[in-house]
Amino acid sequence: MDLDPRTALQAERARATKLSADVERSMQDVSDARDGANTDDEHDPEGATLAWERGSLGAVRDDARRRVEQVDAALGRLDAGTYGRCAVGGEPIPEARLAAVPWAATCVAHS
């Protein structure tokens, strides 16, 4: 792995945390736009669009939050000395997998 695992994990944590915050702001913008819109969703052509956009943003935010949790767990494994070992079978997680997914808790066979 080119990057130290801790450095890679901290960089991913910062990226996911920023994404979550950015999406929260976008969700607020959507809510603010909705406040100024017609509240009759059934007859308002923008109502469905705003609801869909808010739902989509919520999914991105939730994924970013899950990523922060996964990265925090990986940092915990790093501190415990178990980083890089499959949580299911205990075998080493291949370097290529850790390079691609530094927060991976399992080998490919157990994912």
Secondary structure as UniProt FT lines:
FT   HELIX           5..35
FT   TURN            41..43
FT   HELIX           45..80
FT   TURN            83..84
FT   TURN            87..89
FT   HELIX           95..100
FT   TURN            102..103
FT   HELIX           108..110
//
